[in-house]
Amino acid sequence: MAEIVWLGRGGQGAFTAAKLLGAAFTIRDNEKYALAFPSFGPERRGAPVRAFTKLDTKPVVDRSQTEKADYIVILDDTLFGPQLLGLLKDDGKIIVNSKNNIEDVLTFEAEKIAAEFGLPTVNTVMFGLLVGLSGIVAADEAVEAIKGYMPAKIQERNISALLKAVQEVAE
């Protein structure tokens, strides 16, 4: 089972990104299963949020928080701490939206891409970076997930941002 942890703040779309990944994984194959769910305290904008995506070739029924992740995707670099490295599987990776280089993790200025497409959050940019780095889903599957789950008026900008992020890490 592949397990991805998403860390963000309320309103940044971490749970939306978790759901989009699950949708993309299952979109073309009835033998693939996904479960996406959030974990947060009192609901309020700006509070830390964790979301989880679990992907497998058999039904995913375990709704417990991930203890060892293949990827940890961090939408707000203030949520990064070195202790997160201990939550990775042996070949796991952390992807952080940050202007600064952080030792032992992959950092990208996701806000720059989001701003280019007039997006207020970086969730689809970070989703694109994960797609490009991991190969868990194909870019066209991610695009289909956005088309299926996001309102029509914001699809084009989010798809463009996702594809730019995929391209950025493919180079």
Secondary structure, 3 states (H helix, E strand, C coil): CEEEEEEEECCCCHHHHHHHHHHHHHCCCCCCEEEEEEEECCCCCCCEEEEEEEEECCCCCCCCCCCCEEEEEECCHHHCCHHHHHHEEEEEEEEEECCCCCCCCEEECHHHHHHHCCCCCCHHHHHHHHHHHHCCCCHHHHHHHHHHHCCHHHHHHHHHHHHHHHHHHHC
